[in-house]
Amino acid sequence: MVYLKWLVRIVIFVLLLGFAVKNLEPVTLNYFLGYQWQEPLVVILLAFTLLGVIVGLLASMSTLFRQRREIQALRRELRRLDKSASEAQAVSPIADTATAGHVDVV
């Protein structure tokens, strides 16, 4: 399984390297107000891919932090319930009254 994973990584790397080598021609990206950015196509694609990854991670951070707060609150509640259950059991142990006077004779 490890060899298959590395084989897939190598194939993807070779394909991306071939794409990068074939797309070295400079392209011009025109912005508003006459601004321009001239770089090879691979650099522009890589920059916008990284920008998309960063935006996606930032968008998911709010969900991640909300879930962490919820997990912490649930852990606090669980500790509180465990503590109250252990205190209740220590104060009044429940005796089994149904079988207290019964002895099995064989």
ABEGO torsion letter per residue (X at the ends): XAAAAAAAAAAAAAAAAAAAAABABBBBBBBBGGBBBBBBAAAAAAAAAAAAAAAAAAAAAAAAAAAAAAAAAAAAAAAAAAAAAAAAAAABBBBBAAAAABBBBX
